[in-house]
């Protein structure tokens, strides 16, 4: 087992192969993190995040993706003839609103 050169008593954890990490993320059903892992980790490193901040940021990305998919699924299940948004609503045409 190799040790950290600065502190001989602290073992260095060997790097996890990318395929193994992707398999774990798939098994945990974390596709947003899995699909963008390299970009997310690079961004976390660029922002100089500590481990807790990076983990929270990765989780937030996963939650946002799941919320987006949940909304898309709800709209498909509702079978609306078309989707309308508040941005597209003509408030000038509706004087009572």
Secondary structure, DSSP 8 states (H G I E B T S, - for coil): --B-SS-TTSB------HHHHHHHHHHTT-HHHHHTHHHHHHHHHHTT--HHHHHHHHHHHHHHHHHHHHHHHHHHHHT-SS---GGG--TTT-TT-
